[in-house]
């Protein structure tokens, strides 16, 4: 089996500099080609991996996507040279831009063929899957998310924004596409900790109903609404979207569609249409894939998002069409999630000891693997965000997209203003100190 593993890796890793020390102490070298088409700041350095578990000789051949993550989590794979970022950057670059390997391609096809089973999410299963991830300690999420606990892709107009500003920009960008007016009734499907619902109510005077399947998120969202005095405008419920019975002027769903499952897409959009008023507008913000439908990485499916799946645009829009909805606008946000995940992983690393105190070392290794592997998926697999604006009637939105840009010019980013003011204050203080120093006479 060790000989087969060596052949697989030799065929797969053509770029970079990777050394593997197997569990028997033998050293293997792979790669050699330079990363000529990768920006310098994203090029991984040399990597040396050490296997401490002989079972990985077999498992890395028979189920590499699951075995590598588990091997790192459990300490069966140690990194002697380089970092986990270097490792995943190099390996995923080779997997998705290199020559590939027939065994990995075969396993990917099998995984995609079984997705009907992996993504079966009836109401009771959906609640269990959500609890697996979102009912973790709230303290954990405070270690790496922004101040508003936005656990979805941020929006970087220039790419240089702080995480907090980029998350506010995301909320503003979505609000622009919702064409809100005071007094409108809005449904937030998968409301998380309430940040989007509270933002829309606070800034635009709408009434928002948020639904979630996470008890932890519900508790936080309700507390936040109470603290902000928005109880009369915002209500949160522990409820599956399929059980909502009402009608709404606007519907928004951010980072929830990935948990629906491809076999439930028609059910999802049928419900959106039923809940949306005839002249209403809906906005779907979801992770997506630019290639044909497939499956979910086995490690991510087992440890991070059971029942989760990144949809292809083709299968999403096919379901939209079947349910009689009109796709008014489709925007692809490329690399925005890679930037978001970079912020998250750096924040988690800075607070790793606190996370370890909450859980343990194995959990920390799992979480850092999840954040970094996800970032590399958005860099190398070309995963991206789809923002799909939907309506029941063609005249529900303006003829051109100019209204989005005009809205964003009119509505300021308060956090950006606060950060700019703070920077200006620091700069002014520094300038004043320099002037004072210059006036001091040198003693004779």
N, C-alpha and C positions, 0 to 999 in steps of 0.2 A: 504493500500500500504506500510506503514511503516513496518508492520509485514512481508510482503513478502521481502522487502529490507533486513531486519534483517536475514531472513532465507537464502537468497542468499549469503550475506556476511559471515555468519557463516559456510556455506558449502564451500565457496571459500577460506577464509583466515585461513589456518591451521598453517602457520609458522610466527614467529615474534610476535610482541606485538603492536596491533592496537586498539586504542580507538576511537569510533565515538560518538560525541555529536550531536544528530539530531536537527532539527529546532525547536522541541518542548522542548528541554532542557534535553531529556533523554540520559543516557550514556549506551553505548554498548561496550563490550570487545570481541576481536577476536584474534585468533592465539594461541600461547602457545608452539608450537614445535620449537626447536632451529634450527638455520641455520648451521647445522653441516658440510655440504659439500660445504660451501661458504668460500673462503679465508677471513681471519679476516678483511683485509682492505676494503672488499666489503660487509661486513655485515651491514645491516641497523639497526639503533637504534630504540627505542620505538617511536611510532607516535600517536599523538592525532589530529584528524580532527574534525572541527566544521562546521556543515551545517547551513547557515544563510538564505537559501531559501527553503521553504517547497516544491516547485515544484520539487526539486531534489529527494525527497522521491520516486516520481514516475519515473522521468527521469533516475535515476541511475539503475532502474530495466528494463525499456523498451529499453533504448539505452545507456548503461553504457560507451562504448568506446567514444562516442561523448559527453555525459553529464558530465563526470568527467573533461575532459579538459576544456569544456566551463564553468563549475562551478568554476574551479580554475581561469580561465581568468577573469571572471566577478565578482569575490569576493564572490560567493555563497559558496565556500569551503575555509575555513581558516585553517591554520596549527598552532595549539597551542603548540605542542611539536614536536621536530624533524625538519627536513628540507624537501623541495620538493624532494631532492635526496633520502632521507630515505623513503619517501612516495612511490615514483614510484619504487624504488628498491624493497621494500617489496611487493607491490601489484603485480608487474609484475613477481616477483619470484613465488608468489603463483599462478598466472594465468597460467604460463607455466611450472612449475615444481611441483606444488601441485596437488591436486585431481581434479581440474577444477570444473565446474558446468554446468549442462545440458542446462540452459538457455543461458549462454554465448556461449557455443558450438553451439547451435541452431542459435543464432544471427550471429556467425562467418560463418556458412554455408550459411545463407541467403546473407550475404555480399559478399561472394565468388561467389555465383550464379548470382549476379547482376553486376559482374565486367565488362562484355561486354558493359554495359551501362556507367559505371564509367570511363572506359578507352578508350572511343571512341575519338580518337585524329586526326581528319583530319587536313589539313594544317592550316585553319583559327582558329580552336580550340586550336591547339598546340601553336600557337603564343600567344593567350590570356592566356593560362595556364602558359607559361614561364614568361610573363610580370607580372603575379600575384606575383611571388616570386623574380625573378631576376632583376626586374626594381625598386626595393626598393632603398633607398639612398645608394650610394656607401660608405658613411661614416659609415653606420651600419656594413657593412662587414669588414671594416678596424678595427672595435672594437674587433673582435674575430678571424679573419683568420690570416694566416701567411703573411709574407712580400710579397709573390708572389700571394696572393689571390687564393690559391688552395682550391676550395670549393668541395672537394671530399676526400675520404679516403687516409690518409698518409700511409707510409710504415715504420714500425719500426723493423729494423733487430735485435735489442736487446731488444726493449721495453723501453729503457731509453733515447732515443733521444729526443731532443727538437722538438717542432712542426715544426719549420722552417727546421731543418735537415731532419726530417722524410718526409716532403713534397718534398724536393729535392731528397731524396732516392726513393720516389715513381716515380718521373719523370725519374730518372736513370734506375729504374727497368723496366719501360715500354720501354724506349729507347733500352735496351738490347734485348728485345723480338722483336723489330721492325727491327733489323739487318740493320741499316742505313748505307748508303754510301753517300759521298758528291755529291751534285747535284741532288739527288733523289727528286721527287715530292710527297709531303705528304698532305693528307686531314685530317683535324681535325674536326670531327663532334661534335658539341656542344663545341665550343672552349672557352666558358666562357670569362674571362677577358684577355685571351691570353697567360697565363703563360706557358702552355705546348708547344704551337706553337713557342713561342719566345725561349724557352729552346732548343728545337730540332734544330731550325735554327742557334742559337748562338753557340751551342756546337758541332754540327755535320755537319754544312754546307749544310743543305737541304733547299729546297724551300717549304714553308707550306702555304696552303690555309685553313683558319679557317672560319667556318660558325656558326652563332648563331641566335637565335630568340629574343634576348634581345637588345634593343636599348642602354640601359645603359652599358651593357658589350661591345657592339661594339665600343662605344665611347672611353672607357678606353683602349681596346685592340689596337685600331688604334693609340691612343696617345702614348702608350708604344712602339709600333713598331717604331714610328717616333723618339721618344726620344733616343732609342737605335741604331738608324741608320740602322734598319733592313727592311725598307720599300721595298727594292728591293727583299728581300727574303721571306717576310711574307705579305700576304694580308688577310684582314678580310671582311666578307660580312654578311649582314642581310638577311639570306636565309635559307629556309627549306632544309634539306639534300636531300629530295625527288626531289628538283628542280635543283640539281647540275648536270651539263653535262660536263664530262671530263673523263680523266683516270689518275690513280695515281699508283706510285710504292708502297706506303704505306698508310694505313688508320688507324687512331687512334680515339677512342671515349671514353672519360672518364667522367663518371657520367651523361651521357645523356640518356642511354638506359632505365633507370628507368621511363622516360617520354614518351616512345614510345607507351606503351599499348600492352597487349598480342594479341589483334586482329590485330595489325600492325607488328608483328614480321616477318612474311613472306615478307611483303613489305620492311622492313628494310634490311634484309639480301639479298633480291633480288637486292636492290640498291647497297649494298656493293659489291656484286659480279660483277655487271655491271660496277662499277667505278674502280674496282681493275684490274690492268694489269695481264696477265696470270701467271707471275712469282712473283706477288706481295704478300705482307703480311699485315694482318690487326690485330689490337689488341683492344679488347673490355674490358673495365674495368667498371663493374657495381655492384651495390648492388644486392644481391640475397638471396634466402631463401633455406634452406636445405631440406625442406619438400615439399609435393605436392603443385600444384598451388592453390592459394586462392584469397583473396581480400586485399584491402588496408584499414588500420585503418580509420574509418569515420572522426575522428577529423583531422588527418593528411591530408586526402583527401580534406576536406572542407577549412581548414585554411592555410595549408602549401604548399602542392603539389597537386593541382587539376589535375586529370588525371594521377597521378603517381602510380607506382606499382613496387614492388620488385619481379622479376621473379624467378620461380623455374628453376633449371638447366635443368630439364627434358624437359620443354616446350621450353626453349631457344635452346637447342641442336637439338630438333626435327625440329625447323624452320631452323636451320643451315643445317641440312641434306636435307630438302626438297628443299633448294635453291642451292644444289650442291657444297657447301663449305666444306672444310676439317678442322676439329678441330685438329690443330697440338699440342696444349698444353692447358691444363686447370689447373689453380692454384687457390686454395681457401685460401684467406687471412682471417684467423680467429682472431677475437678480435682486429684487427688493427683499425677498425672503432670505436670500443668502446674507445680505447685509444685516437683517434683523437677527438671524441666528448667530451671526458673528458677535453681535452685541450681547446676546443671551449667554453664549458660551463663555465669553470673557467675564461677564458678571458672575456667572456660576463659579468659574475658576477662582475669582477673587474672594468668594464666600464659601469655598469648598469645605473648610473646617466646620462652619456653621451647619452646612448640609449634612456632614458626617455626624454631627452631634444629634441631628434630628433623626437620622436613619443609621447608616453604617457605610463602611468602605465599599462594599459590593454595590450598594445603591448609587454611591457617587460615581463609580466607574460605569455603571449602567447609564446614568443620566448624562455624563459628559460624552459617552459614546453616542447616545441618541442625538444630542445637540450638534455634535460635530459631523456625524454621518448625515444628518438632515441638511446641514449647510452644504456639504459636498454634493448631495443629490441635486440641490438647486444650482450649483456651479457646473457640474459635469453631466448630469442626466437631463439638464435643461428643464427641470420642473419649474413651474411658474404659477402665478396667481391669475385666475380668471375673475374678472368682475363683469357679471352679466346683468344688464338692466332688462326687466321684463314688464310687459303690460298686456292687458286684454284688448286694448284698442290702439290703433296706429297713431291717433292724435293725442295720446296721453303725454307725450314729451315733445319738446321743440324740434324743428326740422334739422337743426345743426347742433354740433357739440359745443358751440361757443358759450352756451349758458354755464357750462362746467367751469371753464376758465374764468369767466366773469364773476361767478360766485366765489371762487377761491381768491380772487383779487379783492373782493368786497369784504370777506370774512377773515379777519386777521388770525394768525396763530399766536395765542396768548403766551404760550410757553416760549416761543421764539422771541417774542418781545421782552419777556422777563429775562431770558438768557442774554439777549443783546444788551439790556440795561445793566445787568450785573457785570458783563464784560467791560462795558463803557465805564462803569464806576471803578472797577479795578484799574483800568488803563489810566483814568484820570488821577487816581491816587498815586499810581506809580510815577506819572508825569510830575505831579506836585512834589513828590519826594525827591525826584531828580533835580527839580528847580531849586528846592530848598538846599540840597546838598551843594549845588553849584554856587550858591550865595555865601556859603561858609568860607571865610578867609583862612588861608593857610597861615598858621602861626610863624612868626619870624624867628 
